[in-house]
Amino acid sequence: MAETIQNEKKATNTNSIQRAASWRTTRTDPMFRLITTVKRGSSSNFPALWARYDTLEDARSAAATLLREERVGHVMIVRDGLGHEFVEWCSR
């Protein structure tokens, strides 16, 4: 009985991993997001941070716009997905 339960758990874990992998490879959402460091306060009121960008060039352009803000120190471009993967830093 205990062996059957363990086999079912393994099958469930394998299915979860396969679904996550297929979701990541078949996803059609935009690929890049921005994360900022600010001198004071919160960065949540910058609309560019909530957006997702299809291309790296679009993300770089939005980062350049954000860097014109007085409070923004640095902008990090990350690949959007299950775990944010670092792409590059943008700074003044």
CYANA upper distance limits for C-alpha pairs under 8 A (distance plus 0.5 A):
  1 MET  CA      5 ILE  CA      6.99
  2 ALA  CA      6 GLN  CA      6.80
  3 GLU  CA      7 ASN  CA      6.70
  4 THR  CA      8 GLU  CA      6.73
  5 ILE  CA      9 LYS  CA      6.74
  6 GLN  CA     10 LYS  CA      6.72
  7 ASN  CA     11 ALA  CA      6.70
  8 GLU  CA     12 THR  CA      6.63
  9 LYS  CA     13 ASN  CA      6.63
 10 LYS  CA     14 THR  CA      6.60
 11 ALA  CA     15 ASN  CA      6.63
 12 THR  CA     16 SER  CA      6.69
 13 ASN  CA     17 ILE  CA      6.75
 14 THR  CA     18 GLN  CA      6.67
 15 ASN  CA     19 ARG  CA      6.59
 16 SER  CA     20 ALA  CA      6.67
 17 ILE  CA     21 ALA  CA      6.63
 18 GLN  CA     22 SER  CA      6.60
 19 ARG  CA     23 TRP  CA      6.49
 20 ALA  CA     24 ARG  CA      6.71
 21 ALA  CA     25 THR  CA      6.86
 22 SER  CA     26 THR  CA      6.46
 23 TRP  CA     27 ARG  CA      6.25
 24 ARG  CA     81 GLY  CA      7.46
 24 ARG  CA     82 LEU  CA      7.90
 29 ASP  CA     54 ASP  CA      8.32
 30 PRO  CA     52 ARG  CA      6.10
 30 PRO  CA     53 TYR  CA      5.74
 30 PRO  CA     54 ASP  CA      4.83
 30 PRO  CA     55 THR  CA      8.16
 30 PRO  CA     80 ASP  CA      8.10
 31 MET  CA     52 ARG  CA      7.27
 31 MET  CA     53 TYR  CA      6.44
 31 MET  CA     54 ASP  CA      5.85
 31 MET  CA     55 THR  CA      7.41
 31 MET  CA     79 ARG  CA      6.17
 31 MET  CA     80 ASP  CA      5.67
 31 MET  CA     81 GLY  CA      8.04
 32 PHE  CA     52 ARG  CA      6.13
 32 PHE  CA     53 TYR  CA      5.42
 32 PHE  CA     54 ASP  CA      6.96
 32 PHE  CA     55 THR  CA      7.47
 32 PHE  CA     56 LEU  CA      7.32
 32 PHE  CA     59 ALA  CA      7.07
 32 PHE  CA     77 ILE  CA      7.22
 32 PHE  CA     78 VAL  CA      6.17
 32 PHE  CA     79 ARG  CA      5.10
 32 PHE  CA     80 ASP  CA      5.56
 33 ARG  CA     49 LEU  CA      7.47
 33 ARG  CA     50 TRP  CA      8.32
 33 ARG  CA     51 ALA  CA      7.31
 33 ARG  CA     52 ARG  CA      5.62
 33 ARG  CA     53 TYR  CA      6.80
 33 ARG  CA     59 ALA  CA      7.51
 33 ARG  CA     77 ILE  CA      6.38
 33 ARG  CA     78 VAL  CA      5.94
 33 ARG  CA     79 ARG  CA      6.88
 33 ARG  CA     80 ASP  CA      6.42
 34 LEU  CA     48 ALA  CA      8.03
 34 LEU  CA     49 LEU  CA      5.93
 34 LEU  CA     52 ARG  CA      8.46
 34 LEU  CA     59 ALA  CA      7.69
 34 LEU  CA     63 ALA  CA      7.69
 34 LEU  CA     75 VAL  CA      7.02
 34 LEU  CA     76 MET  CA      6.18
 34 LEU  CA     77 ILE  CA      5.30
 34 LEU  CA     78 VAL  CA      6.76
 35 ILE  CA     49 LEU  CA      7.09
 35 ILE  CA     75 VAL  CA      6.19
 35 ILE  CA     76 MET  CA      5.54
 35 ILE  CA     77 ILE  CA      6.98
 35 ILE  CA     78 VAL  CA      8.02
 36 THR  CA     43 SER  CA      7.45
 36 THR  CA     49 LEU  CA      8.42
 36 THR  CA     72 VAL  CA      7.27
 36 THR  CA     73 GLY  CA      7.84
 36 THR  CA     74 HIS  CA      6.19
 36 THR  CA     75 VAL  CA      4.91
 36 THR  CA     76 MET  CA      6.57
 37 THR  CA     43 SER  CA      8.17
 37 THR  CA     72 VAL  CA      6.63
 37 THR  CA     73 GLY  CA      6.08
 37 THR  CA     74 HIS  CA      5.85
 37 THR  CA     75 VAL  CA      7.02
 38 VAL  CA     42 SER  CA      7.58
 38 VAL  CA     43 SER  CA      7.05
 38 VAL  CA     71 ARG  CA      5.84
 38 VAL  CA     72 VAL  CA      4.97
 38 VAL  CA     73 GLY  CA      5.83
 38 VAL  CA     74 HIS  CA      7.79
 39 LYS  CA     71 ARG  CA      5.73
 39 LYS  CA     72 VAL  CA      6.86
 39 LYS  CA     73 GLY  CA      6.88
 40 ARG  CA     71 ARG  CA      7.09
 43 SER  CA     49 LEU  CA      8.44
 44 SER  CA     49 LEU  CA      7.71
 46 PHE  CA     50 TRP  CA      7.99
 46 PHE  CA     66 LEU  CA      8.43
 47 PRO  CA     51 ALA  CA      7.27
 48 ALA  CA     62 ALA  CA      6.92
 48 ALA  CA     66 LEU  CA      7.89
 52 ARG  CA     80 ASP  CA      8.39
 53 TYR  CA     58 ASP  CA      6.49
 53 TYR  CA     59 ALA  CA      6.15
 54 ASP  CA     58 ASP  CA      7.42
 54 ASP  CA     59 ALA  CA      8.39
 55 THR  CA     59 ALA  CA      7.02
 56 LEU  CA     60 ARG  CA      6.62
 57 GLU  CA     61 SER  CA      6.64
 58 ASP  CA     62 ALA  CA      6.78
 59 ALA  CA     63 ALA  CA      6.57
 59 ALA  CA     77 ILE  CA      7.47
 60 ARG  CA     64 ALA  CA      6.65
 60 ARG  CA     77 ILE  CA      8.22
 60 ARG  CA     90 CYS  CA      8.34
 61 SER  CA     65 THR  CA      6.90
 62 ALA  CA     66 LEU  CA      6.74
 63 ALA  CA     67 LEU  CA      6.64
 63 ALA  CA     75 VAL  CA      6.64
 63 ALA  CA     77 ILE  CA      8.43
 63 ALA  CA     90 CYS  CA      7.39
 64 ALA  CA     68 ARG  CA      7.26
 64 ALA  CA     90 CYS  CA      8.21
 65 THR  CA     69 GLU  CA      8.03
 66 LEU  CA     72 VAL  CA      7.33
 66 LEU  CA     75 VAL  CA      8.24
 67 LEU  CA     72 VAL  CA      6.25
 67 LEU  CA     73 GLY  CA      7.52
 67 LEU  CA     74 HIS  CA      7.60
 67 LEU  CA     75 VAL  CA      7.84
 67 LEU  CA     91 SER  CA      7.45
 67 LEU  CA     92 ARG  CA      6.98
 68 ARG  CA     72 VAL  CA      8.16
 73 GLY  CA     91 SER  CA      7.20
 73 GLY  CA     92 ARG  CA      7.93
 74 HIS  CA     89 TRP  CA      7.54
 74 HIS  CA     90 CYS  CA      6.41
 74 HIS  CA     91 SER  CA      5.26
 74 HIS  CA     92 ARG  CA      7.83
 75 VAL  CA     89 TRP  CA      6.37
 75 VAL  CA     90 CYS  CA      5.58
 75 VAL  CA     91 SER  CA      6.84
 76 MET  CA     86 PHE  CA      7.97
 76 MET  CA     87 VAL  CA      8.04
 76 MET  CA     88 GLU  CA      6.42
 76 MET  CA     89 TRP  CA      5.03
 76 MET  CA     90 CYS  CA      6.63
 77 ILE  CA     86 PHE  CA      7.00
 77 ILE  CA     87 VAL  CA      5.99
 77 ILE  CA     88 GLU  CA      5.86
 77 ILE  CA     89 TRP  CA      6.80
 77 ILE  CA     90 CYS  CA      8.19
 78 VAL  CA     84 HIS  CA      6.25
 78 VAL  CA     85 GLU  CA      5.78
 78 VAL  CA     86 PHE  CA      5.02
 78 VAL  CA     87 VAL  CA      5.56
 78 VAL  CA     88 GLU  CA      7.65
 79 ARG  CA     84 HIS  CA      6.07
 79 ARG  CA     85 GLU  CA      5.46
 79 ARG  CA     86 PHE  CA      6.88
 79 ARG  CA     87 VAL  CA      6.99
 80 ASP  CA     84 HIS  CA      5.92
 80 ASP  CA     85 GLU  CA      7.57
 81 GLY  CA     85 GLU  CA      8.23
